[in-house]
């Protein structure tokens, strides 16, 4: 868990998760609701807006993958985006109706990525501390 390679794989997986998820929302949204026995949302614009936003976050994770050590702020945005997506789903799945149970999948995956992203921020902090200490040691030599 402490290597750059590991974290690149995590962000590549997060990008794939969002890109595939965004495409699924765009093209299979009605199917998910029909499968759950619910009518689809009143307007297709909901799918388009939601699917495109998911795709944007997929692009963010590709950017993190490509510039891992300089992407702290993008990772924070990713955490906030996953919280904003998963938390209302939990509320509606537990206390309200009208959300297909299939969305439990995204709740679990989004919270799993939140934990991984937080661990990455810890890794990044330790990495930067090692770089600073190393540069100080080399400067004094």
Secondary structure as GFF3:
##gff-version 3
##sequence-region A 1 141
A	DSSP	alpha_helix	4	35	.	.	.	ID=ss1
A	DSSP	alpha_helix	45	66	.	.	.	ID=ss2
A	DSSP	three_ten_helix	68	70	.	.	.	ID=ss3
A	DSSP	alpha_helix	72	95	.	.	.	ID=ss4
A	DSSP	three_ten_helix	101	103	.	.	.	ID=ss5
A	DSSP	alpha_helix	104	140	.	.	.	ID=ss6
###
